[in-house]
Amino acid sequence: MIPLLALVVFGLYVRREAERIRAEDLRPRVMVKLKLAGEGMATPGEVHLRRMIEDAIETRGIGAIADTGSGEGWATIQVGVADQGVAIEQIGGLLRERGLFDGAVVGSVEPPTTALQ
């Protein structure tokens, strides 16, 4: 009986998390593109920098990271946000603080996309 109860509780948890993730996927998105030193994929140092930006975006409550990647000379971050205009302004400010704004492009994504689509 206890294993069955544990399985039911775990199933409810998984379902609730899946619903939360689906709701986040429907939010408007902002794309952040950071110019890389080369024309290919990000180096380990550039990946580390991208992750620091991702952490700052989430820590400041700007939005939730929806997708990331690199290629063709750019590191990309897609952020699920409540308001695209406000998020673009806040992310731009973050990039200015870090001295990265000149090598970046920040804009809205229509419609939201993920790497799986």
Disulfide bonds with the S-S distance in Angstrom:
none
